Amino acid sequence: MDISIIQAILIGLITAFCYAGQLLGIYTNRSIVMSFLVGLVLGDIPTALTFGALAELAFMGFGVGAGGTVPPNQLGPGIVGTIMAITLKSQGVTPESALSLSFPFAVLFQLVTTAIYTALSGTTDNAKKLIKEGNYGKFNFLANSTFIAFLVVGFIIGVASAVSLPALQAFVNVLPEWLIKGFSVAGGLIPAIGFAMIMSVMIKKELLPYVLLGYICVSYLGLPTMAVALVGGVFALIMYNLNTNQAQSAVASANSITVGDEEDFSNGI
């Protein structure tokens, strides 16, 4: 599959919007969002959404910075990975292997993000000087320089990712079939590792039975995702009702104890 110039420009605009949108807090820099938009441009939404869902599962754990660490940027799988998954699937590249191949780009784009922040770190002092001088036009430009830089760099990344498709195709052609299958296996493990990382932080011993129940539903009963979600919803409602009843019983018991302990002063003593 070839990517036209118009498609490359559209992917560049999508990348610029999604990359800069993270500064606005609108969560456009998510794999599922970028994958859907790229799939819309390339005309293969099912593959794009399949890949985006895998990437989101992986970034449940890998996308959370622990302490002072900075996680990889989802621009890698969201743009480059989706392009690989759609355009190279005739060459044996699955969404799982595309996810593995896109992680180096995720690290690279995070380095680019850090470089932008570093290069523009001195704008605060310059902005203060411009305010004192009353030069509000340059101040507005300087105040939005980071956003503008993200737009420009995002557009360049998107266009470069689309235009470099022949190089990606040549790279994949050089890889032996066993290595591509290995990338597929590794890519299938990445979402599981990411999910396990976030579960290791959130899980409590009281919730372990529900984790095991979900595993049984998927592995042994073969239930689809929606059915497992409905089973989880049923148990969530049961636990909510039990906790509500226990709270009401505790309040009623406390009120009865308080009333029983009050002294009777009706006779004036």
C-alpha positions as CSV (number, residue, x, y, z in Angstrom):
1,M,0.0,0.0,0.0
2,D,1.3,3.4,-1.0
3,I,0.6,6.7,0.8
4,S,-0.2,9.7,-1.4
5,I,1.1,13.3,-0.8
6,I,-2.4,14.4,0.3
7,Q,-2.6,11.5,2.8
8,A,0.9,12.4,4.1
9,I,-0.1,16.0,4.6
10,L,-3.3,14.9,6.4
11,I,-1.3,12.6,8.6
12,G,1.0,15.5,9.3
13,L,-1.9,17.7,10.3
14,I,-3.4,15.0,12.5
15,T,0.0,14.5,14.2
16,A,0.4,18.2,14.8
17,F,-3.1,18.5,16.3
18,C,-2.7,15.4,18.5
19,Y,0.8,16.3,19.6
20,A,0.1,19.9,20.5
21,G,-3.3,19.0,22.0
22,Q,-1.7,17.4,25.0
23,L,-0.7,21.0,26.1
24,L,-4.4,21.9,26.1
25,G,-5.4,18.9,28.3
26,I,-7.8,17.4,25.7
27,Y,-6.1,14.0,25.6
28,T,-5.5,13.9,21.9
29,N,-2.1,12.4,22.4
30,R,-3.6,9.0,23.0
31,S,-2.9,5.9,20.8
32,I,-6.5,5.1,20.2
33,V,-7.3,8.7,19.1
34,M,-4.3,8.9,16.7
35,S,-4.8,5.4,15.4
36,F,-8.4,6.1,14.6
37,L,-7.6,9.3,12.7
38,V,-4.7,7.7,10.8
39,G,-6.9,4.7,10.0
40,L,-9.6,7.1,8.7
41,V,-7.1,8.7,6.3
42,L,-5.6,5.4,5.1
43,G,-9.0,3.8,4.8
44,D,-8.6,0.9,7.3
45,I,-10.3,1.8,10.5
46,P,-10.7,-1.8,11.9
47,T,-6.9,-2.5,11.8
48,A,-6.3,1.0,13.2
49,L,-8.6,0.5,16.1
50,T,-7.2,-3.0,16.8
51,F,-3.7,-1.6,17.0
52,G,-4.8,1.4,19.0
53,A,-6.5,-0.8,21.6
54,L,-3.3,-2.9,22.0
55,A,-1.2,0.3,22.4
56,E,-3.6,1.7,25.0
57,L,-3.3,-1.6,27.1
58,A,0.4,-1.4,26.9
59,F,0.5,2.3,27.9
60,M,-1.7,1.6,31.0
61,G,1.6,0.7,32.6
62,F,4.3,2.1,30.4
63,G,2.6,5.5,30.0
64,V,2.7,6.2,33.8
65,G,5.9,8.0,35.0
66,A,7.2,6.5,38.2
67,G,8.9,9.2,40.3
68,G,10.9,11.5,38.1
69,T,11.0,9.2,35.1
70,V,9.3,10.2,31.8
71,P,7.4,7.5,29.9
72,P,7.7,7.0,26.1
73,N,5.5,9.2,24.0
74,Q,2.4,7.6,22.5
75,L,3.1,9.4,19.2
76,G,5.3,6.4,18.3
77,P,2.7,3.7,18.3
78,G,-0.2,6.2,17.5
79,I,1.3,7.4,14.3
80,V,4.3,5.3,13.2
81,G,2.9,2.0,14.6
82,T,-0.5,2.5,13.0
83,I,1.1,3.3,9.6
84,M,3.1,0.1,9.9
85,A,0.1,-2.0,11.0
86,I,-2.0,-0.8,8.0
87,T,0.4,-0.5,5.2
88,L,2.7,-3.5,5.9
89,K,0.1,-6.1,6.9
90,S,0.4,-7.7,3.5
91,Q,4.1,-8.3,4.4
92,G,3.2,-10.2,7.5
93,V,3.3,-7.3,10.0
94,T,0.6,-7.8,12.6
95,P,-0.7,-5.2,15.0
96,E,1.4,-6.9,17.7
97,S,4.6,-6.8,15.7
98,A,3.9,-3.2,14.7
99,L,3.6,-2.3,18.4
100,S,7.0,-3.8,19.1
101,L,8.6,-2.0,16.2
102,S,7.0,1.3,17.2
103,F,8.4,1.5,20.7
104,P,11.8,2.8,19.7
105,F,10.0,5.7,18.0
106,A,8.0,6.3,21.2
107,V,11.3,6.7,23.1
108,L,12.7,8.9,20.3
109,F,9.7,11.2,20.2
110,Q,9.8,11.6,24.0
111,L,13.4,12.8,23.6
112,V,12.2,15.3,21.0
113,T,9.6,16.5,23.5
114,T,12.2,16.9,26.2
115,A,14.4,18.8,23.7
116,I,11.6,21.2,22.9
117,Y,10.9,21.9,26.6
118,T,14.6,22.5,27.2
119,A,15.1,24.8,24.2
120,L,12.1,27.0,25.3
121,S,12.8,26.9,29.0
122,G,14.0,30.5,29.0
123,T,10.9,32.0,27.7
124,T,9.5,32.9,31.1
125,D,12.2,35.4,31.8
126,N,11.9,36.9,28.4
127,A,8.2,37.1,28.7
128,K,8.5,39.1,31.9
129,K,10.8,41.5,30.2
130,L,8.3,42.0,27.3
131,I,5.5,42.7,29.8
132,K,7.6,45.4,31.5
133,E,8.4,46.9,28.1
134,G,4.7,46.8,27.2
135,N,5.4,44.7,24.1
136,Y,2.3,42.5,24.3
137,G,2.4,41.3,20.7
138,K,5.8,39.6,21.1
139,F,4.7,38.4,24.6
140,N,1.6,36.6,23.1
141,F,3.9,34.9,20.5
142,L,6.4,34.0,23.2
143,A,3.8,32.7,25.6
144,N,2.4,30.4,22.9
145,S,5.9,29.4,21.5
146,T,5.8,25.9,23.0
147,F,2.4,25.2,21.5
148,I,3.6,26.5,18.1
149,A,6.7,24.4,18.4
150,F,4.7,21.3,19.1
151,L,2.5,22.0,16.1
152,V,5.5,22.4,13.8
153,V,7.4,19.4,15.1
154,G,4.3,17.3,15.1
155,F,3.6,18.1,11.4
156,I,7.1,17.3,10.5
157,I,7.0,14.0,12.4
158,G,3.7,13.0,10.7
159,V,4.8,13.8,7.2
160,A,8.2,12.2,7.7
161,S,6.5,9.0,9.0
162,A,4.2,8.8,6.0
163,V,6.9,9.7,3.4
164,S,9.4,7.2,4.9
165,L,7.1,4.2,4.2
166,P,9.4,2.8,1.4
167,A,12.2,2.7,3.9
168,L,10.0,0.9,6.4
169,Q,9.0,-1.5,3.7
170,A,12.6,-2.2,2.8
171,F,13.5,-2.7,6.5
172,V,10.7,-5.2,7.0
173,N,11.6,-7.1,3.8
174,V,15.1,-7.6,5.2
175,L,13.8,-9.1,8.4
176,P,13.5,-12.9,8.4
177,E,10.0,-14.4,9.0
178,W,11.0,-15.9,12.3
179,L,12.0,-12.5,13.6
180,I,8.7,-10.9,12.6
181,K,6.9,-13.7,14.4
182,G,9.1,-13.0,17.4
183,F,8.1,-9.4,17.3
184,S,4.4,-10.5,17.1
185,V,4.8,-12.6,20.3
186,A,6.7,-9.8,22.0
187,G,4.1,-7.3,20.9
188,G,1.4,-9.5,22.3
189,L,3.2,-9.6,25.7
190,I,3.7,-5.8,25.9
191,P,0.0,-5.0,26.7
192,A,-0.1,-7.8,29.3
193,I,3.1,-6.3,30.9
194,G,1.6,-2.8,30.8
195,F,-1.6,-4.0,32.4
196,A,0.3,-6.0,35.0
197,M,2.3,-2.9,35.9
198,I,-0.8,-0.8,36.6
199,M,-2.5,-3.7,38.4
200,S,0.6,-4.1,40.7
201,V,-0.1,-0.5,41.9
202,M,-3.8,-0.7,42.1
203,I,-4.6,-4.2,43.2
204,K,-5.6,-5.1,46.8
205,K,-5.8,-8.5,48.3
206,E,-9.6,-8.0,48.6
207,L,-9.8,-7.7,44.8
208,L,-7.8,-10.8,43.9
209,P,-10.8,-13.0,43.7
210,Y,-12.3,-10.8,41.0
211,V,-9.0,-10.8,39.0
212,L,-9.0,-14.6,39.1
213,L,-12.7,-14.6,38.1
214,G,-11.9,-12.4,35.0
215,Y,-9.0,-14.8,34.1
216,I,-11.3,-17.8,34.3
217,C,-14.0,-16.1,32.3
218,V,-11.5,-15.3,29.5
219,S,-9.2,-18.3,29.5
220,Y,-11.6,-21.2,30.3
221,L,-15.1,-20.0,29.6
222,G,-14.0,-18.1,26.4
223,L,-16.3,-15.1,27.1
224,P,-15.9,-12.0,25.0
225,T,-14.7,-8.7,26.4
226,M,-18.2,-7.2,26.7
227,A,-19.5,-10.3,28.6
228,V,-16.6,-10.0,31.0
229,A,-17.3,-6.3,31.5
230,L,-20.9,-7.1,32.3
231,V,-19.9,-9.8,34.8
232,G,-17.6,-7.2,36.4
233,G,-20.5,-4.7,36.4
234,V,-22.8,-7.3,38.2
235,F,-20.2,-7.8,41.0
236,A,-19.6,-4.0,41.2
237,L,-23.4,-3.5,41.9
238,I,-23.4,-6.3,44.4
239,M,-20.4,-4.8,46.3
240,Y,-22.0,-1.3,46.1
241,N,-25.3,-2.6,47.7
242,L,-23.4,-4.5,50.4
243,N,-21.3,-1.5,51.3
244,T,-24.3,0.8,51.3
245,N,-26.3,-1.6,53.6
246,Q,-23.3,-1.9,56.0
247,A,-22.9,1.8,56.1
248,Q,-26.5,2.3,56.9
249,S,-26.4,-0.3,59.6
250,A,-23.3,1.3,61.2
251,V,-25.0,4.7,61.2
252,A,-28.2,3.2,62.7
253,S,-26.2,1.4,65.4
254,A,-24.3,4.5,66.3
255,N,-27.5,6.5,66.6
256,S,-29.0,3.9,68.9
257,I,-26.0,3.9,71.1
258,T,-26.0,7.7,71.3
259,V,-29.7,7.8,72.2
260,G,-29.3,5.1,74.9
261,D,-26.4,6.9,76.5
262,E,-28.3,10.2,76.9
263,E,-29.4,11.0,80.5
264,D,-33.0,11.7,81.3
265,F,-33.4,15.2,82.8
266,S,-37.2,15.2,82.4
267,N,-37.8,15.3,86.2
268,G,-35.4,18.2,86.6
269,I,-32.6,16.2,88.3
